[in-house]
Amino acid sequence: MHIEQEIASWDGKSADDIKAIYDAHNAESNFSETIIALSLTEACEKGATWLLKAWLEAGNELELPQVEKVYGSLDQLKHWEAKLHALQSIPFMPITDKASGNLYAFLRSTLTDPNKFVRAWSYNGFYELSRQHSKYIDETKQYFEMAMRDEAPSVKARIRNAMKKGF
């Protein structure tokens, strides 16, 4: 079965099943290009973004045009878990000047997401953005201060983890 069919038929819940898809395909030469393309389809975005995150966590790296394609398409993600996977992938991808605007817009929108995990990782995304582009440091610190007053404990924990790393 082709990876697109496997992702589309995945129930969206079974960790074992999505790991099996990853294990079956991650060594393919066009794996990263394929999952980036599939992350742009609503039927596959949740599974494809999970696969991308797992691939990056395993020590693989995207080429710069691929990174810019990922950052350039963030606003197309619909499912909260796809957004979460994308946010969790940011520490593994450099943020070019070209990509910083798209990423900034995505982070601003996910700061108010109804899902607290998405919000938590959005703050982490702001940390990564400000670490690589100093013009965002003051704004990021302001977001952190507001969140430490108003956010859920799980969001505050993610912010504390980022703050421990320093700016």
C-alpha positions in Angstrom: 0.0 0.0 0.0 1.2 3.5 -0.8 2.0 5.8 2.2 -0.8 8.2 1.3 -3.4 5.4 1.5 -1.9 4.2 4.8 -2.1 7.6 6.4 -5.6 8.2 5.1 -6.8 4.9 6.4 -5.1 5.4 9.8 -7.7 5.8 12.6 -6.0 8.9 13.9 -5.5 7.3 17.3 -3.4 4.2 17.3 0.2 5.1 18.1 1.3 1.6 17.1 -0.3 2.0 13.6 1.3 5.4 12.8 4.7 4.1 14.1 4.3 1.1 11.8 3.7 3.5 8.9 6.8 5.5 9.9 8.9 2.3 10.2 7.8 1.1 6.8 8.6 4.3 4.9 11.1 6.5 6.8 14.1 5.2 4.9 12.6 6.0 1.5 14.7 8.6 -0.4 11.7 10.8 -1.0 10.1 10.4 2.5 10.5 14.0 3.7 9.2 15.4 0.4 6.2 13.0 0.4 5.1 13.7 4.0 5.4 17.5 3.5 3.2 17.2 0.5 0.7 15.0 2.3 0.6 17.4 5.3 -1.0 19.9 2.9 -4.0 17.6 2.4 -6.7 17.6 5.0 -7.2 13.9 4.9 -3.5 13.2 5.7 -2.4 16.3 7.6 -2.6 14.8 11.1 -0.7 11.6 10.2 1.8 13.4 7.9 2.7 16.0 10.5 3.2 13.3 13.1 5.5 11.4 10.7 7.5 14.6 9.9 7.9 15.3 13.6 9.1 11.7 14.3 11.5 11.9 11.4 13.0 15.2 12.6 13.2 13.9 16.2 15.2 10.9 14.8 17.9 13.3 13.8 17.0 13.8 10.2 17.2 17.3 8.6 15.1 19.0 5.9 16.7 20.9 3.2 16.1 24.7 3.3 13.5 24.8 0.5 11.6 22.1 2.4 11.8 24.0 5.6 10.4 27.1 3.9 7.7 25.0 2.3 6.7 23.8 5.8 6.7 27.3 7.3 4.9 28.7 4.2 2.0 26.2 4.5 1.3 26.4 8.3 -1.8 28.5 7.8 -3.3 25.6 5.8 -3.4 23.2 8.8 -6.9 22.6 10.1 -6.7 19.9 12.8 -5.4 20.8 16.2 -3.1 17.8 16.3 -1.5 18.7 13.0 -0.9 22.2 14.3 0.6 20.7 17.5 3.0 18.4 15.5 4.1 21.4 13.4 4.7 23.5 16.5 6.7 20.6 18.1 8.8 20.4 14.9 10.0 24.0 15.1 13.0 23.4 17.3 14.3 21.0 14.5 14.1 23.5 11.7 16.0 26.8 11.1 13.8 29.9 10.7 15.0 31.9 7.8 14.2 35.6 7.4 11.9 34.6 4.6 10.0 32.1 6.7 9.9 34.2 9.9 6.8 36.2 8.8 4.7 33.1 8.0 5.8 31.5 11.3 5.0 34.6 13.2 1.5 34.8 11.8 0.9 31.1 12.6 2.2 31.5 16.2 0.0 34.5 16.7 -3.1 32.6 15.6 -2.2 29.5 17.7 -1.7 31.6 20.9 -5.5 31.8 21.1 -6.2 28.2 20.0 -8.9 26.5 22.2 -6.5 23.6 22.7 -4.1 24.2 25.6 -1.4 22.0 24.2 -1.4 24.0 20.9 -1.2 27.2 23.0 1.7 25.8 25.1 3.7 24.8 22.1 2.9 28.2 20.4 4.7 29.9 23.3 7.6 27.5 22.7 7.5 28.5 19.0 7.8 32.1 20.0 10.8 31.2 22.1 12.4 29.5 19.1 11.5 32.4 16.8 12.9 35.0 19.2 16.1 33.0 19.8 16.8 33.0 16.0 15.4 36.5 15.3 16.1 39.0 18.1 13.5 41.5 17.0 10.9 39.2 18.5 12.4 38.9 22.0 10.5 41.8 23.7 7.2 40.6 22.3 7.9 37.1 23.3 8.7 38.1 26.8 5.5 40.1 27.0 3.5 37.0 25.9 5.3 34.9 28.5 4.5 37.4 31.2 0.8 37.5 30.3 0.6 33.7 30.0 2.2 33.2 33.4 -0.7 35.2 34.9 -3.6 33.8 32.8 -2.8 30.5 31.3 -3.5 26.9 32.3 -0.8 25.2 34.5 0.3 23.0 31.6 0.9 26.0 29.4 2.8 27.7 32.2 5.0 24.6 32.5 6.0 24.8 28.8 6.8 28.5 29.2 9.0 27.7 32.3 10.9 25.1 30.3 11.6 27.6 27.6 12.6 30.3 30.1 15.1 27.9 31.7 17.0 27.9 28.4 17.2 31.7 28.4 17.0 34.1 25.6 
